Amino acid sequence: MTIPPSLQSVLWSSNINMLDLEKDKIYIIHQILAYGDVADIKWLLTAYPKNTIDHVFTTTPYKDYRKSRFHFVKNMIVGSTHQTLSDSFYVKNTPRNI
């Protein structure tokens, strides 16, 4: 599967022709979840199994989400089994609890 050209604007810090779906999956998944539109998220769900998306989201926090987007992804895409995820590890401009 190749990354469609329409995703270049979401994956702006890399050339999509140079991205590897397996090696770069953390970047690809988080960028699309944080910045993609509905069509981009639909593509993501066809490119990766849902358990891979859930695993990447829950085990490799990416502090670049807006608060509303983080809650949307956590509640609607990842699901209710991960309700304890803290926005301090995902939402930009939120102090991280140390």
PyMOL commands that place a pseudoatom at each C-alpha (Angstrom):
pseudoatom trace, name=CA, resn=MET, resi=1, chain=A, elem=C, hetatm=0, pos=[0.000, 0.000, 0.000]
pseudoatom trace, name=CA, resn=THR, resi=2, chain=A, elem=C, hetatm=0, pos=[1.278, 3.467, -0.797]
pseudoatom trace, name=CA, resn=ILE, resi=3, chain=A, elem=C, hetatm=0, pos=[0.554, 6.725, 0.941]
pseudoatom trace, name=CA, resn=PRO, resi=4, chain=A, elem=C, hetatm=0, pos=[-1.784, 8.851, -1.187]
pseudoatom trace, name=CA, resn=PRO, resi=5, chain=A, elem=C, hetatm=0, pos=[-0.524, 12.278, -2.299]
pseudoatom trace, name=CA, resn=SER, resi=6, chain=A, elem=C, hetatm=0, pos=[-3.431, 13.916, -0.464]
pseudoatom trace, name=CA, resn=LEU, resi=7, chain=A, elem=C, hetatm=0, pos=[-1.705, 13.052, 2.842]
pseudoatom trace, name=CA, resn=GLN, resi=8, chain=A, elem=C, hetatm=0, pos=[1.391, 15.144, 2.108]
pseudoatom trace, name=CA, resn=SER, resi=9, chain=A, elem=C, hetatm=0, pos=[-0.215, 18.139, 3.826]
pseudoatom trace, name=CA, resn=VAL, resi=10, chain=A, elem=C, hetatm=0, pos=[-0.830, 16.064, 6.982]
pseudoatom trace, name=CA, resn=LEU, resi=11, chain=A, elem=C, hetatm=0, pos=[2.602, 14.427, 6.905]
pseudoatom trace, name=CA, resn=TRP, resi=12, chain=A, elem=C, hetatm=0, pos=[4.281, 17.759, 6.149]
pseudoatom trace, name=CA, resn=SER, resi=13, chain=A, elem=C, hetatm=0, pos=[7.642, 17.172, 7.799]
pseudoatom trace, name=CA, resn=SER, resi=14, chain=A, elem=C, hetatm=0, pos=[8.491, 14.240, 5.523]
pseudoatom trace, name=CA, resn=ASN, resi=15, chain=A, elem=C, hetatm=0, pos=[8.302, 13.430, 1.846]
pseudoatom trace, name=CA, resn=ILE, resi=16, chain=A, elem=C, hetatm=0, pos=[5.539, 10.820, 1.614]
pseudoatom trace, name=CA, resn=ASN, resi=17, chain=A, elem=C, hetatm=0, pos=[7.483, 9.013, -1.115]
pseudoatom trace, name=CA, resn=MET, resi=18, chain=A, elem=C, hetatm=0, pos=[10.267, 8.394, 1.407]
pseudoatom trace, name=CA, resn=LEU, resi=19, chain=A, elem=C, hetatm=0, pos=[8.056, 7.125, 4.246]
pseudoatom trace, name=CA, resn=ASP, resi=20, chain=A, elem=C, hetatm=0, pos=[7.879, 3.430, 5.046]
pseudoatom trace, name=CA, resn=LEU, resi=21, chain=A, elem=C, hetatm=0, pos=[4.510, 2.292, 6.412]
pseudoatom trace, name=CA, resn=GLU, resi=22, chain=A, elem=C, hetatm=0, pos=[6.143, -0.045, 8.934]
pseudoatom trace, name=CA, resn=LYS, resi=23, chain=A, elem=C, hetatm=0, pos=[9.251, 1.882, 9.984]
pseudoatom trace, name=CA, resn=ASP, resi=24, chain=A, elem=C, hetatm=0, pos=[7.449, 5.233, 10.169]
pseudoatom trace, name=CA, resn=LYS, resi=25, chain=A, elem=C, hetatm=0, pos=[4.138, 4.019, 11.567]
pseudoatom trace, name=CA, resn=ILE, resi=26, chain=A, elem=C, hetatm=0, pos=[4.376, 5.995, 14.825]
pseudoatom trace, name=CA, resn=TYR, resi=27, chain=A, elem=C, hetatm=0, pos=[4.829, 9.275, 12.944]
pseudoatom trace, name=CA, resn=ILE, resi=28, chain=A, elem=C, hetatm=0, pos=[2.188, 8.423, 10.330]
pseudoatom trace, name=CA, resn=ILE, resi=29, chain=A, elem=C, hetatm=0, pos=[-0.441, 7.264, 12.817]
pseudoatom trace, name=CA, resn=HIS, resi=30, chain=A, elem=C, hetatm=0, pos=[-0.037, 10.176, 15.220]
pseudoatom trace, name=CA, resn=GLN, resi=31, chain=A, elem=C, hetatm=0, pos=[0.126, 12.827, 12.489]
pseudoatom trace, name=CA, resn=ILE, resi=32, chain=A, elem=C, hetatm=0, pos=[-3.049, 11.552, 10.851]
pseudoatom trace, name=CA, resn=LEU, resi=33, chain=A, elem=C, hetatm=0, pos=[-4.884, 11.181, 14.156]
pseudoatom trace, name=CA, resn=ALA, resi=34, chain=A, elem=C, hetatm=0, pos=[-3.793, 14.652, 15.278]
pseudoatom trace, name=CA, resn=TYR, resi=35, chain=A, elem=C, hetatm=0, pos=[-4.218, 16.562, 11.998]
pseudoatom trace, name=CA, resn=GLY, resi=36, chain=A, elem=C, hetatm=0, pos=[-6.099, 14.452, 9.471]
pseudoatom trace, name=CA, resn=ASP, resi=37, chain=A, elem=C, hetatm=0, pos=[-9.670, 14.871, 8.340]
pseudoatom trace, name=CA, resn=VAL, resi=38, chain=A, elem=C, hetatm=0, pos=[-12.290, 12.125, 8.151]
pseudoatom trace, name=CA, resn=ALA, resi=39, chain=A, elem=C, hetatm=0, pos=[-11.011, 10.838, 4.787]
pseudoatom trace, name=CA, resn=ASP, resi=40, chain=A, elem=C, hetatm=0, pos=[-7.453, 10.681, 6.151]
pseudoatom trace, name=CA, resn=ILE, resi=41, chain=A, elem=C, hetatm=0, pos=[-8.554, 8.720, 9.212]
pseudoatom trace, name=CA, resn=LYS, resi=42, chain=A, elem=C, hetatm=0, pos=[-10.535, 6.332, 6.986]
pseudoatom trace, name=CA, resn=TRP, resi=43, chain=A, elem=C, hetatm=0, pos=[-7.364, 5.716, 4.953]
pseudoatom trace, name=CA, resn=LEU, resi=44, chain=A, elem=C, hetatm=0, pos=[-5.424, 5.135, 8.190]
pseudoatom trace, name=CA, resn=LEU, resi=45, chain=A, elem=C, hetatm=0, pos=[-7.942, 2.486, 9.254]
pseudoatom trace, name=CA, resn=THR, resi=46, chain=A, elem=C, hetatm=0, pos=[-7.393, 0.663, 5.950]
pseudoatom trace, name=CA, resn=ALA, resi=47, chain=A, elem=C, hetatm=0, pos=[-3.593, 0.989, 6.095]
pseudoatom trace, name=CA, resn=TYR, resi=48, chain=A, elem=C, hetatm=0, pos=[-3.169, -0.387, 9.628]
pseudoatom trace, name=CA, resn=PRO, resi=49, chain=A, elem=C, hetatm=0, pos=[-5.127, -2.866, 11.734]
pseudoatom trace, name=CA, resn=LYS, resi=50, chain=A, elem=C, hetatm=0, pos=[-7.098, -1.153, 14.491]
pseudoatom trace, name=CA, resn=ASN, resi=51, chain=A, elem=C, hetatm=0, pos=[-5.073, -2.920, 17.196]
pseudoatom trace, name=CA, resn=THR, resi=52, chain=A, elem=C, hetatm=0, pos=[-1.876, -1.422, 15.715]
pseudoatom trace, name=CA, resn=ILE, resi=53, chain=A, elem=C, hetatm=0, pos=[-3.363, 2.077, 15.790]
pseudoatom trace, name=CA, resn=ASP, resi=54, chain=A, elem=C, hetatm=0, pos=[-4.567, 1.531, 19.372]
pseudoatom trace, name=CA, resn=HIS, resi=55, chain=A, elem=C, hetatm=0, pos=[-1.160, 0.189, 20.420]
pseudoatom trace, name=CA, resn=VAL, resi=56, chain=A, elem=C, hetatm=0, pos=[0.780, 3.078, 18.880]
pseudoatom trace, name=CA, resn=PHE, resi=57, chain=A, elem=C, hetatm=0, pos=[-1.579, 5.667, 20.374]
pseudoatom trace, name=CA, resn=THR, resi=58, chain=A, elem=C, hetatm=0, pos=[-1.536, 4.197, 23.878]
pseudoatom trace, name=CA, resn=THR, resi=59, chain=A, elem=C, hetatm=0, pos=[2.124, 3.190, 24.177]
pseudoatom trace, name=CA, resn=THR, resi=60, chain=A, elem=C, hetatm=0, pos=[3.942, 6.035, 22.407]
pseudoatom trace, name=CA, resn=PRO, resi=61, chain=A, elem=C, hetatm=0, pos=[2.425, 9.336, 23.549]
pseudoatom trace, name=CA, resn=TYR, resi=62, chain=A, elem=C, hetatm=0, pos=[2.852, 12.189, 21.084]
pseudoatom trace, name=CA, resn=LYS, resi=63, chain=A, elem=C, hetatm=0, pos=[2.465, 15.625, 22.666]
pseudoatom trace, name=CA, resn=ASP, resi=64, chain=A, elem=C, hetatm=0, pos=[1.042, 17.393, 19.633]
pseudoatom trace, name=CA, resn=TYR, resi=65, chain=A, elem=C, hetatm=0, pos=[-2.733, 17.026, 19.954]
pseudoatom trace, name=CA, resn=ARG, resi=66, chain=A, elem=C, hetatm=0, pos=[-5.248, 19.741, 20.645]
pseudoatom trace, name=CA, resn=LYS, resi=67, chain=A, elem=C, hetatm=0, pos=[-7.369, 18.851, 23.666]
pseudoatom trace, name=CA, resn=SER, resi=68, chain=A, elem=C, hetatm=0, pos=[-10.599, 18.251, 21.741]
pseudoatom trace, name=CA, resn=ARG, resi=69, chain=A, elem=C, hetatm=0, pos=[-8.830, 16.086, 19.138]
pseudoatom trace, name=CA, resn=PHE, resi=70, chain=A, elem=C, hetatm=0, pos=[-7.103, 14.033, 21.841]
pseudoatom trace, name=CA, resn=HIS, resi=71, chain=A, elem=C, hetatm=0, pos=[-10.437, 13.278, 23.508]
pseudoatom trace, name=CA, resn=PHE, resi=72, chain=A, elem=C, hetatm=0, pos=[-12.040, 12.454, 20.163]
pseudoatom trace, name=CA, resn=VAL, resi=73, chain=A, elem=C, hetatm=0, pos=[-9.269, 9.980, 19.306]
pseudoatom trace, name=CA, resn=LYS, resi=74, chain=A, elem=C, hetatm=0, pos=[-9.188, 8.497, 22.809]
pseudoatom trace, name=CA, resn=ASN, resi=75, chain=A, elem=C, hetatm=0, pos=[-12.959, 8.058, 23.068]
pseudoatom trace, name=CA, resn=MET, resi=76, chain=A, elem=C, hetatm=0, pos=[-14.081, 7.415, 19.481]
pseudoatom trace, name=CA, resn=ILE, resi=77, chain=A, elem=C, hetatm=0, pos=[-11.154, 5.757, 17.721]
pseudoatom trace, name=CA, resn=VAL, resi=78, chain=A, elem=C, hetatm=0, pos=[-9.147, 3.999, 20.426]
pseudoatom trace, name=CA, resn=GLY, resi=79, chain=A, elem=C, hetatm=0, pos=[-12.165, 3.293, 22.603]
pseudoatom trace, name=CA, resn=SER, resi=80, chain=A, elem=C, hetatm=0, pos=[-13.269, 3.215, 26.172]
pseudoatom trace, name=CA, resn=THR, resi=81, chain=A, elem=C, hetatm=0, pos=[-10.761, 0.609, 27.338]
pseudoatom trace, name=CA, resn=HIS, resi=82, chain=A, elem=C, hetatm=0, pos=[-8.099, 3.310, 27.654]
pseudoatom trace, name=CA, resn=GLN, resi=83, chain=A, elem=C, hetatm=0, pos=[-9.985, 5.964, 29.615]
pseudoatom trace, name=CA, resn=THR, resi=84, chain=A, elem=C, hetatm=0, pos=[-7.047, 6.477, 31.980]
pseudoatom trace, name=CA, resn=LEU, resi=85, chain=A, elem=C, hetatm=0, pos=[-4.806, 8.022, 29.295]
pseudoatom trace, name=CA, resn=SER, resi=86, chain=A, elem=C, hetatm=0, pos=[-3.686, 11.415, 30.544]
pseudoatom trace, name=CA, resn=ASP, resi=87, chain=A, elem=C, hetatm=0, pos=[-3.941, 14.440, 28.295]
pseudoatom trace, name=CA, resn=SER, resi=88, chain=A, elem=C, hetatm=0, pos=[-0.725, 15.737, 29.885]
pseudoatom trace, name=CA, resn=PHE, resi=89, chain=A, elem=C, hetatm=0, pos=[1.188, 13.303, 27.642]
pseudoatom trace, name=CA, resn=TYR, resi=90, chain=A, elem=C, hetatm=0, pos=[-0.697, 14.158, 24.439]
pseudoatom trace, name=CA, resn=VAL, resi=91, chain=A, elem=C, hetatm=0, pos=[-2.080, 17.705, 24.505]
pseudoatom trace, name=CA, resn=LYS, resi=92, chain=A, elem=C, hetatm=0, pos=[0.297, 20.467, 23.518]
pseudoatom trace, name=CA, resn=ASN, resi=93, chain=A, elem=C, hetatm=0, pos=[0.646, 23.389, 25.909]
pseudoatom trace, name=CA, resn=THR, resi=94, chain=A, elem=C, hetatm=0, pos=[-0.335, 21.165, 28.843]
pseudoatom trace, name=CA, resn=PRO, resi=95, chain=A, elem=C, hetatm=0, pos=[2.322, 20.756, 31.552]
pseudoatom trace, name=CA, resn=ARG, resi=96, chain=A, elem=C, hetatm=0, pos=[3.509, 17.176, 31.852]
pseudoatom trace, name=CA, resn=ASN, resi=97, chain=A, elem=C, hetatm=0, pos=[3.124, 15.699, 35.335]
pseudoatom trace, name=CA, resn=ILE, resi=98, chain=A, elem=C, hetatm=0, pos=[6.489, 14.422, 36.483]
for i in range(1, 98): cmd.bond("trace and resi %d" % i, "trace and resi %d" % (i + 1))
show_as sticks, trace
zoom trace
